[in-house]
Amino acid sequence: MKKRILVIDENIKDYTNYIDALRTEYDVDDCGYIGTARYKLHKNNYDLIILDIMMPTLGLFPLEETTYGLRTGLVYYEKELILRPVLFWSLNSDFEKEIKNKKENDPDWNKTGFLLKDPDYKHLLNGVNHFLKNLNK
């Protein structure tokens, strides 16, 4: 049985090629908003969540807490996804170091990783394969 993945990104339509590449090996569901993700996570079990970090809050979290949407994915993880396997996916490479530091200092972050959005649409598939391979090591 294929592993199930949920991709959460408000610009999901811009990443159709990335999602299609993932679907060659995984059962992939996607959504553009945290509200929709909450519903999907309530109804389904996923082996991995791919989560954009910089997203609109749409009133779900205080703007200040998410640094006006620049850290929405991180806040969502800490408040609702903690301990689930999450691969953060972002255009901002600065988050990679922050996530690495959190993993080193907080065991609740052990099932997280970071992948920089890359123009090569197969980059996401390769990153997911690597992340899942090393998840339980």
Buried (B, 14 or more C-beta within 10 A) or exposed (E): EEBBBBBBBBEBEEBEEBBEBBBEBBBBBBBBBBEBBBEBBEEEEBBBBBBBBBBBBEEBBEEEBBEEBBBBBBBBBBEBBBEBBBBBBBEEEEBBEBBBEBBEEEEEBEBBBBBBBBEEBEBBBEBBEEBBEEBEE
